[in-house]
Amino acid sequence: MQLLKLTDKVISDSCKKIYLLKHSDNYLAELKERYEDICNIIIVSSDYNNYLVEDGLLVIAVDYYREAYEKVVEELGQSRDINIYYFPNKETEYEEYYRDKYSESELKDIIIFRSGPHIDSYIEGMDFADNARALFEYMLKNNYNNKYKLVWFVKESCDYIDRYKAYKNVEFVNLSWSISNCQRERDTYYYYLCNSKYIFFTDAYGIARNCREDQIRIQLWHGCGFKTRLNFQPCKKRYEYMIVTSQLYGDIHSRLFGLDDEQILVTGLPKEDWLYEASNDEFYEVINKDINEYKKIIIWLPTYRQADMVLNQNNGYCIEGGIGLPVLDSLEKLEGINEILKKNNACMVVKLHPFQKKKDINIGEYSNIILVDNSVLVNRDIHINQIIGNADGIISDYSSVAVDYLLLDRPIGFAVDDLDRYKKARGFIFEDIEEWLPGALIENETEMKEFIINVIDNNDRTSKKRNRLKVLMHRYYSGSSCERLLDALGIR
């Protein structure tokens, strides 16, 4: 059994049918566009042995076609005298050409950055953010660009070029250049991709699927939290390293992502460094009020609970009825919270998840409750860890931001009114999740009020629980994660 490339010649010489053993939707669409008029394309959904016939070709049509081939071999057995073909879409064909072109070249001092999900799941602001952005800014601040060329792969390079034109060795490249009809754009994209020494990404990593063995790929991910991973795929061969905050999370992520122990780097997360750089000015920009007006600031960060149609996966479930928020599911309850805040000269900022739309939250206007959607931060180029450092306490639920905030040793509340339902819809990495939430559990309006009053009165009732979990969830308690990461990789 061997893996061969599906070409026009192979199709014209022998093909009547294509039996598609593995495929993704975008590859299937391109395959149909190219060959449907010539071949009958049959999607195989069960035992491959039933399709080992002489009237067609067995084809794999996915990004990671080598991994898919290995699975087919495992099921059918290597000794079978058959050919398996992989279908190269337009991007794969271009990449194969450039990979071959640069196969013998010496790698350059180039570092690539990529943030956010796949480009077809684009969310504004997410492709220049998070851990990759924090690391990039640290490297600029400390003059790493004197030695390294720092290259960002983004959706629209024109959004960033002017902002960084004063820095040498910084460039922004459109992801779409990978399949551009303009050769200059393709040449630029693949020169950087094929000659870079390091590739950092937050989330999507398909751009680096066919890297050379001496290129180093680092998965920065979003954070170390509580929710389990959806759509498991082993990533041992997809990147060299993944960063975590502690050995506890190292063990968990090894299992969740199918990694070897030596692929885990316990350095802390770059965006955690932002916690120690919180600015009153940035907070003012977000809420349009002076932070000094208030005795206490509480930030509430509800996890996204609606079915995520953009990413085509169930992140949770839809909140039915009410005002669109957990725990406080009526205007009367919100009014009661606002009265407590107003009486004590305190403020609650409700920061929505990037996938959540402000129009879906029906809370009206309140004097001491401020609703902020993600566009407010995107338009001001501010990131959540740059403002929660101003908070005297936060309310989260199942998000990794609570683990980040744990470093500041301040009160954390967890909105868990839907815990059982969320456990069934998404699931958690900890079996006894209540024992692993480092703060007060808030199931109803009364407990929400109690948490807020305790923050206002400096009555920190969960400090012992936080500190017990902090030593498990974090190895380091200082704002030097970027430095540790770069040192671990030998980037100096």
NUKOL-965169 format. One record per residue (C-alpha): x, y, z; residue in three letters. Coordinates in steps of 0.5 Angstrom, whole numbers, padded with zeros to 4 digits, always signed. Example, Ala and Ser with C-alpha at 12.3 -4.5 7.8 and 13.67 -1.06 7.14 Angstrom:
% NUKOL-965169
+0025-0009+0016ALA
+0027-0002+0014SER
% end
This chain:
% NUKOL-965169
+0000+0000+0000MET
+0003+0007-0002GLN
+0000+0014-0002LEU
+0000+0018-0008LEU
-0002+0025-0011LYS
-0008+0025-0015LEU
-0007+0029-0021THR
-0011+0030-0027ASP
-0007+0025-0031LYS
-0009+0020-0026VAL
-0016+0022-0027ILE
-0016+0022-0034SER
-0012+0015-0035ASP
-0016+0011-0030SER
-0022+0014-0026CYS
-0029+0013-0027LYS
-0031+0013-0019LYS
-0027+0017-0013ILE
-0028+0013-0007TYR
-0027+0019-0001LEU
-0025+0015+0005LEU
-0023+0022+0009LYS
-0025+0029+0007HIS
-0027+0036+0010SER
-0032+0040+0007ASP
-0028+0045+0003ASN
-0024+0040+0000TYR
-0030+0036-0002LEU
-0032+0043-0005ALA
-0026+0044-0009GLU
-0026+0036-0011LEU
-0033+0037-0014LYS
-0031+0043-0018GLU
-0025+0040-0021ARG
-0027+0033-0022TYR
-0035+0032-0021GLU
-0036+0032-0029ASP
-0031+0027-0030ILE
-0032+0022-0024CYS
-0038+0020-0020ASN
-0035+0022-0013ILE
-0038+0017-0007ILE
-0037+0019+0000ILE
-0035+0013+0004VAL
-0038+0013+0011SER
-0036+0005+0014SER
-0032+0000+0013ASP
-0026+0001+0008TYR
-0026-0006+0005ASN
-0032-0006+0002ASN
-0029-0001-0003TYR
-0023-0004-0005LEU
-0026-0005-0012VAL
-0023-0004-0019GLU
-0027+0001-0022ASP
-0025+0007-0018GLY
-0019+0011-0014LEU
-0019+0011-0006LEU
-0018+0018-0004VAL
-0016+0022+0002ILE
-0018+0030+0002ALA
-0016+0033+0008VAL
-0011+0038+0010ASP
-0007+0033+0014TYR
-0007+0027+0009TYR
-0001+0024+0012ARG
-0005+0022+0018GLU
-0011+0020+0015ALA
-0007+0015+0011TYR
-0004+0012+0017GLU
-0011+0011+0020LYS
-0013+0008+0013VAL
-0007+0003+0013VAL
-0008+0002+0021GLU
-0015-0001+0019GLU
-0013-0004+0012LEU
-0006-0007+0014GLY
+0000-0005+0010GLN
+0001-0011+0006SER
-0005-0009+0002ARG
-0003-0008-0006ASP
-0007-0002-0007ILE
-0006+0005-0008ASN
-0009+0011-0004ILE
-0009+0018-0007TYR
-0009+0025-0003TYR
-0012+0030-0007PHE
-0008+0037-0006PRO
-0013+0043-0006ASN
-0010+0049-0009LYS
-0007+0051-0003GLU
-0003+0045-0002THR
-0001+0045-0009GLU
+0002+0052-0008TYR
+0005+0050-0001GLU
+0008+0043-0004GLU
+0012+0047-0010TYR
+0015+0052-0005TYR
+0017+0047+0000ARG
+0021+0043-0005ASP
+0024+0050-0008LYS
+0026+0052-0001TYR
+0028+0044+0002SER
+0035+0045+0002GLU
+0036+0053+0004SER
+0038+0055+0011GLU
+0033+0057+0016LEU
+0033+0065+0017LYS
+0032+0069+0023ASP
+0024+0069+0022ILE
+0019+0068+0027ILE
+0012+0068+0025ILE
+0006+0069+0029PHE
-0002+0067+0028ARG
-0008+0068+0033SER
-0015+0066+0033GLY
-0019+0061+0029PRO
-0019+0058+0022HIS
-0020+0064+0017ILE
-0026+0062+0015ASP
-0029+0062+0022SER
-0026+0070+0023TYR
-0028+0074+0029ILE
-0026+0081+0029GLU
-0020+0083+0033GLY
-0018+0075+0034MET
-0013+0075+0029ASP
-0008+0080+0033PHE
-0009+0078+0040ALA
-0009+0074+0046ASP
-0002+0070+0047ASN
+0001+0071+0041ALA
+0000+0079+0041ARG
+0003+0079+0048ALA
+0009+0075+0046LEU
+0010+0080+0040PHE
+0009+0086+0044GLU
+0014+0084+0049TYR
+0019+0082+0044MET
+0019+0089+0041LEU
+0019+0092+0047LYS
+0026+0088+0049ASN
+0029+0089+0042ASN
+0028+0082+0039TYR
+0027+0085+0032ASN
+0034+0087+0032ASN
+0036+0080+0030LYS
+0029+0077+0028TYR
+0024+0079+0023LYS
+0017+0078+0026LEU
+0012+0077+0021VAL
+0004+0076+0023TRP
+0000+0072+0018PHE
-0007+0076+0019VAL
-0014+0077+0015LYS
-0012+0084+0013GLU
-0005+0086+0013SER
-0007+0094+0012CYS
-0010+0094+0018ASP
-0003+0094+0022TYR
+0002+0096+0017ILE
+0002+0104+0019ASP
+0001+0102+0026ARG
+0008+0099+0026TYR
+0012+0102+0021LYS
+0017+0105+0025ALA
+0019+0098+0028TYR
+0024+0095+0023LYS
+0024+0088+0022ASN
+0016+0087+0023VAL
+0012+0085+0017GLU
+0004+0083+0016PHE
+0002+0078+0011VAL
-0005+0077+0009ASN
-0007+0069+0010LEU
-0010+0070+0003SER
-0004+0070+0000TRP
-0003+0063+0000SER
-0007+0062-0006ILE
-0007+0069-0009SER
-0007+0069-0016ASN
-0001+0075-0016CYS
+0006+0071-0016GLN
+0009+0077-0012ARG
+0004+0076-0006GLU
+0005+0068-0006ARG
+0012+0069-0006ASP
+0012+0073+0000THR
+0008+0069+0004TYR
+0011+0062+0002TYR
+0018+0065+0003TYR
+0017+0067+0010TYR
+0013+0060+0012LEU
+0018+0056+0009CYS
+0024+0059+0012ASN
+0022+0061+0019SER
+0025+0058+0025LYS
+0019+0059+0029TYR
+0012+0059+0029ILE
+0007+0061+0034PHE
+0000+0061+0034PHE
-0006+0061+0038THR
-0011+0056+0036ASP
-0011+0055+0029ALA
-0005+0051+0026TYR
-0006+0049+0019GLY
-0002+0054+0016ILE
+0004+0050+0019ALA
+0002+0043+0017ARG
+0008+0041+0013ASN
+0013+0044+0016CYS
+0021+0042+0016ARG
+0023+0038+0022GLU
+0028+0043+0024ASP
+0022+0049+0024GLN
+0019+0049+0031ILE
+0012+0050+0032ARG
+0009+0053+0039ILE
+0002+0052+0041GLN
+0000+0058+0045LEU
-0007+0056+0046TRP
-0012+0061+0050HIS
-0011+0059+0057GLY
-0011+0053+0062CYS
-0019+0053+0064GLY
-0024+0048+0066PHE
-0028+0046+0060LYS
-0026+0040+0056THR
-0024+0040+0049ARG
-0028+0039+0043LEU
-0027+0035+0037ASN
-0021+0031+0039PHE
-0015+0030+0035GLN
-0008+0028+0037PRO
-0003+0034+0036CYS
+0003+0030+0037LYS
+0006+0031+0030LYS
+0002+0038+0029ARG
+0007+0042+0033TYR
+0013+0041+0037GLU
+0011+0045+0044TYR
+0005+0047+0048MET
+0005+0052+0054ILE
+0002+0051+0060VAL
+0002+0055+0067THR
+0003+0049+0071SER
+0005+0041+0071GLN
-0002+0040+0073LEU
-0005+0043+0066TYR
+0001+0040+0063GLY
-0001+0033+0065ASP
-0008+0035+0063ILE
-0006+0038+0056HIS
-0002+0032+0054SER
-0008+0028+0055ARG
-0013+0033+0052LEU
-0009+0034+0046PHE
-0005+0028+0045GLY
+0002+0030+0046LEU
+0008+0027+0049ASP
+0011+0030+0056ASP
+0017+0033+0053GLU
+0012+0037+0048GLN
+0010+0041+0054ILE
+0013+0047+0057LEU
+0011+0050+0064VAL
+0012+0057+0063THR
+0006+0061+0064GLY
+0002+0065+0059LEU
+0005+0071+0055PRO
-0002+0075+0056LYS
-0002+0073+0064GLU
+0004+0079+0064ASP
-0001+0084+0062TRP
-0005+0083+0069LEU
+0001+0086+0072TYR
+0001+0092+0067GLU
-0007+0094+0068ALA
-0008+0102+0066SER
-0013+0106+0069ASN
-0013+0110+0062ASP
-0015+0103+0059GLU
-0020+0102+0063PHE
-0023+0109+0062TYR
-0023+0108+0055GLU
-0027+0101+0056VAL
-0033+0104+0061ILE
-0032+0112+0059ASN
-0032+0113+0066LYS
-0026+0115+0071ASP
-0024+0109+0075ILE
-0023+0113+0081ASN
-0030+0115+0081GLU
-0032+0108+0085TYR
-0030+0105+0091LYS
-0030+0098+0088LYS
-0030+0095+0081ILE
-0033+0088+0079ILE
-0032+0085+0072ILE
-0037+0080+0070TRP
-0035+0075+0064LEU
-0040+0071+0062PRO
-0038+0065+0058THR
-0041+0064+0051TYR
-0047+0059+0052ARG
-0050+0060+0045GLN
-0049+0054+0040ALA
-0044+0057+0036ASP
-0046+0057+0029MET
-0040+0060+0026VAL
-0035+0055+0029LEU
-0040+0049+0027ASN
-0040+0046+0034GLN
-0044+0046+0040ASN
-0040+0051+0045ASN
-0046+0050+0050GLY
-0053+0051+0049TYR
-0058+0057+0048CYS
-0061+0061+0054ILE
-0068+0061+0053GLU
-0072+0067+0055GLY
-0070+0072+0060GLY
-0065+0077+0059ILE
-0059+0073+0056GLY
-0055+0073+0062LEU
-0054+0067+0067PRO
-0056+0068+0075VAL
-0059+0074+0074LEU
-0065+0072+0069ASP
-0070+0078+0070SER
-0069+0086+0070LEU
-0072+0086+0077GLU
-0066+0082+0079LYS
-0061+0087+0076LEU
-0064+0093+0079GLU
-0063+0090+0086GLY
-0056+0089+0084ILE
-0055+0096+0081ASN
-0058+0099+0088GLU
-0053+0095+0092ILE
-0047+0098+0087LEU
-0050+0105+0087LYS
-0051+0105+0095LYS
-0044+0103+0096ASN
-0041+0107+0090ASN
-0039+0101+0086ALA
-0039+0099+0079CYS
-0040+0092+0075MET
-0038+0092+0068VAL
-0041+0086+0064VAL
-0036+0084+0059LYS
-0039+0080+0054LEU
-0035+0074+0050HIS
-0033+0075+0043PRO
-0038+0071+0040PHE
-0044+0074+0044GLN
-0047+0080+0041LYS
-0050+0086+0045LYS
-0056+0086+0042LYS
-0058+0079+0045ASP
-0057+0082+0052ILE
-0063+0085+0054ASN
-0062+0089+0060ILE
-0063+0096+0059GLY
-0059+0102+0062GLU
-0057+0102+0069TYR
-0053+0107+0073SER
-0048+0102+0076ASN
-0048+0096+0071ILE
-0044+0097+0065ILE
-0045+0093+0059LEU
-0039+0092+0054VAL
-0039+0088+0048ASP
-0032+0085+0045ASN
-0032+0091+0039SER
-0031+0096+0045VAL
-0024+0093+0046LEU
-0023+0091+0039VAL
-0024+0098+0037ASN
-0019+0101+0042ARG
-0014+0095+0041ASP
-0015+0093+0049ILE
-0015+0086+0051HIS
-0019+0083+0057ILE
-0012+0082+0061ASN
-0010+0089+0061GLN
-0017+0091+0064ILE
-0018+0086+0069ILE
-0012+0088+0073GLY
-0016+0094+0075ASN
-0022+0090+0078ALA
-0023+0088+0086ASP
-0026+0082+0084GLY
-0029+0078+0078ILE
-0035+0074+0076ILE
-0033+0068+0071SER
-0036+0061+0070ASP
-0032+0056+0066TYR
-0027+0061+0063SER
-0019+0060+0063SER
-0019+0068+0065VAL
-0021+0066+0072ALA
-0014+0062+0072VAL
-0011+0068+0070ASP
-0014+0072+0075TYR
-0012+0067+0080LEU
-0005+0070+0080LEU
-0007+0077+0083LEU
-0010+0074+0089ASP
-0017+0077+0089ARG
-0024+0075+0090PRO
-0027+0071+0084ILE
-0034+0069+0084GLY
-0037+0063+0079PHE
-0044+0063+0076ALA
-0046+0056+0076VAL
-0053+0056+0076ASP
-0053+0052+0070ASP
-0047+0047+0072LEU
-0050+0041+0071ASP
-0053+0043+0064ARG
-0047+0045+0062TYR
-0043+0039+0064LYS
-0048+0035+0060LYS
-0047+0040+0054ALA
-0040+0041+0054ARG
-0036+0038+0060GLY
-0030+0039+0064PHE
-0023+0037+0065ILE
-0024+0036+0073PHE
-0029+0031+0075GLU
-0031+0034+0082ASP
-0031+0041+0078ILE
-0034+0045+0084GLU
-0028+0043+0088GLU
-0023+0046+0083TRP
-0027+0053+0082LEU
-0022+0057+0086PRO
-0027+0062+0089GLY
-0035+0063+0091ALA
-0040+0059+0088LEU
-0046+0063+0085ILE
-0052+0059+0084GLU
-0058+0065+0085ASN
-0059+0072+0086GLU
-0058+0072+0093THR
-0051+0069+0093GLU
-0049+0074+0087MET
-0051+0080+0092LYS
-0047+0076+0098GLU
-0041+0076+0093PHE
-0041+0083+0091ILE
-0042+0086+0098ILE
-0036+0081+0101ASN
-0032+0085+0095VAL
-0034+0092+0097ILE
-0033+0090+0105ASP
-0026+0087+0104ASN
-0029+0080+0106ASN
-0025+0075+0103ASP
-0028+0069+0104ARG
-0025+0064+0099THR
-0018+0066+0100SER
-0016+0059+0103LYS
-0019+0056+0097LYS
-0016+0060+0092ARG
-0009+0059+0095ASN
-0010+0052+0095ARG
-0011+0051+0088LEU
-0006+0057+0086LYS
+0000+0053+0087VAL
-0003+0047+0083LEU
-0005+0051+0077MET
+0001+0056+0077HIS
+0008+0054+0078ARG
+0010+0062+0077TYR
+0007+0068+0080TYR
+0011+0074+0077SER
+0009+0077+0070GLY
+0015+0074+0066SER
+0012+0069+0062SER
+0014+0072+0056CYS
+0021+0072+0058GLU
+0021+0064+0061ARG
+0018+0062+0054LEU
+0023+0065+0050LEU
+0029+0063+0054ASP
+0026+0056+0054ALA
+0026+0056+0046LEU
+0033+0059+0046GLY
+0031+0065+0043ILE
+0035+0071+0045ARG
% end
